[in-house]
Amino acid sequence: MSERINISSGSPWEDVVGYSRAVRVGNVVEVAGTTAMDGDQLIGEGDVYLQTKFILQKIAVALEQAGASMNQVVRTRMFITDISRWEEAGRAHGEVFKNIKPVATMVEVKALIDPRLLIEIEATAII
């Protein structure tokens, strides 16, 4: 059995809800749903593009903590609250993953945990 490494963001919600920022088992890293919250501050309020850019930066940090990088991402999952704004998210995603080209899913969801959050993203990397 491969060693399991839990990566924490330090959020108090991790213990309350029972989750990790990211988990590495062997050569696989899974990054939890990531939003544009920076502590108590929302980055890019009302702007899907800016929220997506910030989220991808947060995912990069979590991957680095797990010993991986964005170059090793094989899948992203994007949950957007207004699918008509998919191009804003897609543009930000494309700027990061243009040459990496992981498989990607984008689906519209009714709501996220805070109505100001417009998108949430998960990622999987294989090292």
ChimeraX attribute file (.defattr): number of C-alpha atoms within 10 A of each C-alpha:
attribute: neighborCount
match mode: 1-to-1
recipient: residues
	/A:1	5
	/A:2	8
	/A:3	9
	/A:4	12
	/A:5	14
	/A:6	16
	/A:7	18
	/A:8	16
	/A:9	14
	/A:10	11
	/A:11	11
	/A:12	10
	/A:13	11
	/A:14	13
	/A:15	11
	/A:16	8
	/A:17	8
	/A:18	8
	/A:19	14
	/A:20	19
	/A:21	19
	/A:22	23
	/A:23	21
	/A:24	24
	/A:25	15
	/A:26	13
	/A:27	13
	/A:28	16
	/A:29	27
	/A:30	22
	/A:31	23
	/A:32	18
	/A:33	17
	/A:34	20
	/A:35	25
	/A:36	26
	/A:37	18
	/A:38	11
	/A:39	10
	/A:40	6
	/A:41	9
	/A:42	16
	/A:43	20
	/A:44	18
	/A:45	14
	/A:46	12
	/A:47	16
	/A:48	25
	/A:49	21
	/A:50	17
	/A:51	25
	/A:52	28
	/A:53	21
	/A:54	21
	/A:55	25
	/A:56	24
	/A:57	15
	/A:58	19
	/A:59	25
	/A:60	19
	/A:61	16
	/A:62	24
	/A:63	26
	/A:64	12
	/A:65	15
	/A:66	23
	/A:67	12
	/A:68	20
	/A:69	18
	/A:70	21
	/A:71	16
	/A:72	16
	/A:73	23
	/A:74	16
	/A:75	16
	/A:76	19
	/A:77	16
	/A:78	23
	/A:79	23
	/A:80	24
	/A:81	21
	/A:82	15
	/A:83	16
	/A:84	9
	/A:85	15
	/A:86	18
	/A:87	13
	/A:88	18
	/A:89	22
	/A:90	16
	/A:91	16
	/A:92	20
	/A:93	20
	/A:94	14
	/A:95	10
	/A:96	15
	/A:97	16
	/A:98	11
	/A:99	9
	/A:100	13
	/A:101	15
	/A:102	18
	/A:103	11
	/A:104	13
	/A:105	12
	/A:106	17
	/A:107	13
	/A:108	15
	/A:109	15
	/A:110	9
	/A:111	15
	/A:112	15
	/A:113	8
	/A:114	10
	/A:115	9
	/A:116	17
	/A:117	22
	/A:118	26
	/A:119	29
	/A:120	23
	/A:121	21
	/A:122	21
	/A:123	24
	/A:124	23
	/A:125	22
	/A:126	17
	/A:127	15
